[in-house]
Amino acid sequence: MALLEIRDITKSYQNHPLLEGISFVVEKDETVCLLGPSGGGKSTILRIIAGLETAESGQVFWQDRDISAIPPYARQFGLMFQDYALFPHMNVRENVAFGLRMQKMTENKIEESVAEALALVNMSSFTNRRVTDLSGGEQQRVALARALAPRPQLLMLDEPLGALDRTLREKLGAELRGLLRKMKIPAIYVTHDQQEAFSIADRLLVLHQGRIVQTGTPFEVYSRPASPWLATFFGMDNQIQGKVVSADPLMVTTGFGDFECACPQGDFRKGERVVLVFKPAGAEVSKNAHVHNEIEGQVAESIFSADRFKTQVLLKNDFCFEFLLESEIKANQNIRLFISPESILCFGSNL
């Protein structure tokens, strides 16, 4: 059952469309991630759901009830801001208790809720510490405890890990996912960081130019992006134009050779102009000559990255592709690569 439903939300900023017809639902216990470039309206969606901003049109429903006109304090939603918005003159306990006092809880209930929230984020021993004396990761935990303390019906997090370094983001991201599972709170998570979104989300909503351009599980969206733009957003920059020479199997001829594609994004006709995308992890050094699905070039650079080598290959006509290869290949060496059909996406040229 959908707890939250957003219907056809529109919003403009300085007479330019910011959100155009945004509609989606959040199910019980589900973590939905709004993913997209900075400035795309993701935070505005959260603020509209929270009641801090008003949409120009559209509605927000909670359990089938239109709450668009209900004030923020009556919605019982938790919102954690990107900059944490902690009060520097208060200690950890006072920061977490602030919202509870606004709800006029008794002191005993406040103490109980603060202790419970700090325990959830492993900050019980920091109760009397001033927030200005905390590290960035510790401040993030305090801000999360403050959002959780009132036991919200829905938790919204706006780039909560954005101010932290990569290692700490990964550690706290894993903890946050576990915490959301444990508490069984539906959540909306905003980020522009793809890896962060993949590790947190049950379902992704990708925003581009004010619209939701694709939705699905992280695996579904990454493995089958709906457009060349989305492929580029996911780091799949190896793109060339071609023409369909066979529809079954799908074969495309390009200036670099012919390629069989096992991942078409649509139905294609012979002679149709298309765009091919080669996934970086889908290439291997050719040991034997192949009739198709090969490219040749010269290695420009090979950089170690975790368990692979990011290898830039210069092709003719000044094209430069990047692949993740298992072995290092020295610069200036000639190379011939086989691209597996399963790692080639094909799009209509009008996308």
Residue pairs with C-beta under 8 A, 6 or more apart in sequence:
1 27
1 28
2 25
2 26
2 27
3 26
3 27
3 28
3 62
3 63
3 153
3 154
3 186
4 25
4 26
4 49
4 60
4 61
4 62
4 154
4 186
4 188
5 24
5 25
5 26
5 60
5 61
5 64
6 22
6 23
6 24
6 25
6 45
6 49
6 58
6 59
6 60
6 61
7 23
7 58
7 59
7 60
7 61
8 21
8 22
8 23
8 57
8 58
8 59
9 19
9 21
9 22
9 23
9 45
9 48
9 55
9 57
9 58
9 59
9 60
10 17
10 19
10 20
10 21
10 22
10 55
10 56
10 57
10 58
11 17
11 18
11 19
11 41
11 44
11 48
11 53
11 55
11 56
12 18
12 56
13 44
17 210
18 41
18 44
18 210
19 41
19 44
19 45
19 55
19 210
20 209
20 210
20 211
21 58
21 211
22 41
22 45
22 58
22 210
22 211
22 212
23 58
23 212
24 32
24 205
24 212
24 215
26 32
26 154
26 186
26 187
26 188
27 186
28 186
29 184
29 185
29 186
30 186
30 187
30 202
30 203
31 177
31 180
31 186
31 187
31 188
31 189
31 200
31 201
31 202
31 203
32 186
32 187
32 188
32 189
32 201
32 202
32 203
32 204
32 205
33 188
33 189
33 190
33 191
33 197
33 200
33 201
33 203
33 204
33 205
34 42
34 45
34 46
34 188
34 189
34 190
34 191
34 205
34 207
35 42
35 191
35 192
35 194
35 197
35 201
35 204
35 205
35 206
35 207
36 42
36 192
36 206
36 207
36 208
36 233
37 192
37 208
37 233
38 192
40 207
40 208
40 209
40 210
41 207
41 210
42 158
42 190
42 192
42 207
43 82
43 158
43 159
43 190
44 53
45 188
45 190
46 79
46 156
46 158
46 188
46 190
47 53
48 54
48 55
48 60
49 60
49 77
49 154
49 156
49 188
50 72
50 75
50 77
50 79
50 156
51 67
51 70
51 71
51 72
51 75
51 77
52 72
52 79
55 68
59 66
59 68
60 66
60 67
60 68
61 67
62 75
62 153
62 154
67 75
73 102
75 153
76 150
76 152
76 153
76 154
77 152
77 153
77 154
77 155
77 156
78 147
78 148
78 150
78 152
78 154
78 155
78 156
79 147
79 156
79 157
79 158
80 143
80 144
80 146
80 147
80 155
80 156
80 157
80 158
80 160
81 143
81 158
82 158
82 159
82 160
82 162
82 163
83 163
84 139
84 140
84 142
84 143
84 163
85 143
86 95
86 131
86 139
86 142
86 143
86 146
87 94
87 95
87 98
87 131
88 130
88 131
88 132
90 98
90 130
90 131
91 127
91 128
91 129
91 130
91 131
92 118
92 123
92 126
92 127
92 128
92 129
92 130
92 131
92 134
92 142
93 114
93 118
93 127
93 128
95 131
95 142
95 146
96 114
96 117
96 118
96 142
96 145
96 146
96 149
97 110
97 113
97 114
97 149
98 146
99 146
99 149
99 150
100 109
100 110
100 113
100 114
100 149
100 150
101 110
103 150
105 113
113 149
113 150
113 151
114 127
114 145
114 149
115 124
116 149
117 145
117 146
117 148
117 149
118 124
118 126
118 127
118 145
120 145
120 148
120 179
120 182
120 183
121 141
121 142
121 144
121 145
121 148
121 179
122 141
123 138
123 141
123 142
123 145
126 134
126 138
126 142
131 139
131 142
134 142
136 163
136 164
136 168
137 164
137 168
137 171
137 172
140 160
140 161
140 163
140 164
140 172
141 172
143 160
144 157
144 160
144 176
144 179
147 155
147 157
148 155
148 183
148 185
152 185
153 185
153 186
154 185
154 186
154 187
154 188
155 180
155 185
155 186
155 187
155 188
156 187
156 188
156 189
156 190
157 176
157 187
157 188
157 189
157 190
158 190
159 190
159 191
159 192
160 176
160 189
161 168
161 169
161 172
161 173
161 176
161 191
161 193
161 196
162 191
162 193
164 172
169 193
169 196
170 195
170 199
173 196
173 199
173 200
174 199
176 200
177 199
177 200
180 187
189 197
189 200
189 201
191 197
191 200
194 222
194 233
194 234
194 235
197 204
197 218
198 218
198 222
201 217
201 218
202 217
203 215
203 216
203 217
204 214
204 215
204 216
204 217
204 218
204 221
205 212
205 214
205 215
206 212
206 213
206 214
206 215
206 221
206 230
206 233
207 213
208 229
208 230
208 233
213 226
213 227
213 229
213 230
214 221
214 225
214 226
214 227
214 230
215 221
221 230
222 234
224 263
224 265
224 345
225 231
225 233
225 234
225 236
225 265
225 345
226 265
227 265
227 347
227 351
228 239
228 275
228 277
228 347
228 351
229 351
231 239
231 277
231 345
231 347
232 239
235 280
236 277
236 278
236 279
236 280
236 345
237 321
237 322
238 277
238 278
238 279
238 280
238 321
238 322
238 323
239 275
239 276
239 277
239 278
240 254
240 255
240 256
240 275
240 276
240 278
240 319
241 254
241 273
241 274
241 275
241 276
241 349
242 252
242 253
242 254
242 255
242 259
242 273
242 274
242 275
242 276
243 252
243 253
243 254
243 271
243 272
243 273
243 274
244 250
244 251
244 252
244 268
244 269
244 270
244 271
244 272
244 274
245 251
245 252
245 253
245 258
245 270
246 270
247 267
247 268
247 269
247 270
249 260
249 262
249 341
250 260
250 261
250 262
250 264
250 268
250 346
251 258
251 259
251 260
251 261
251 292
252 258
252 259
252 261
252 274
252 276
252 346
253 259
254 276
255 316
255 317
256 295
256 315
256 316
256 319
257 292
257 293
257 294
257 295
258 291
258 292
258 293
259 276
259 292
259 293
259 339
259 341
259 344
260 292
260 293
260 341
260 344
261 276
261 341
261 344
261 345
261 346
262 341
262 342
262 344
263 341
263 342
263 343
263 344
263 345
263 346
264 345
264 346
265 345
265 346
265 347
265 348
265 351
266 346
266 347
266 348
268 274
268 346
268 348
272 348
272 349
273 348
273 349
274 346
274 347
274 348
274 349
275 346
275 347
275 348
275 349
275 351
276 344
276 345
276 346
276 347
277 344
277 345
277 346
277 347
278 321
278 323
278 339
278 343
278 344
279 343
279 344
279 345
280 310
280 322
280 323
280 324
281 308
281 323
281 324
281 343
282 323
282 339
282 340
282 342
282 343
282 344
283 323
283 324
283 325
283 337
283 338
283 339
283 340
283 343
284 325
284 326
284 337
284 338
284 340
285 325
285 327
285 329
285 335
285 336
285 337
285 338
286 294
286 336
286 337
286 338
290 338
293 338
293 339
293 340
293 341
293 344
294 336
294 337
294 338
294 339
295 313
295 315
295 321
295 336
295 337
295 339
296 315
296 334
296 335
296 336
296 337
297 313
297 314
297 315
297 316
297 321
297 334
297 335
297 337
298 313
298 314
298 332
298 333
298 334
298 335
299 311
299 312
299 313
299 314
299 329
299 330
299 331
299 332
299 333
299 334
299 335
300 312
300 313
300 314
300 320
300 331
301 310
301 311
301 312
301 331
302 309
302 310
302 311
302 312
302 325
302 328
302 329
302 330
302 331
303 309
303 310
303 311
304 310
304 328
305 324
308 324
308 325
308 326
309 324
309 325
309 326
309 327
309 328
309 329
310 322
310 323
310 324
311 322
311 323
311 324
311 325
311 329
311 335
312 320
312 321
312 322
313 320
313 321
313 322
313 323
313 335
313 337
314 320
315 321
323 337
329 335
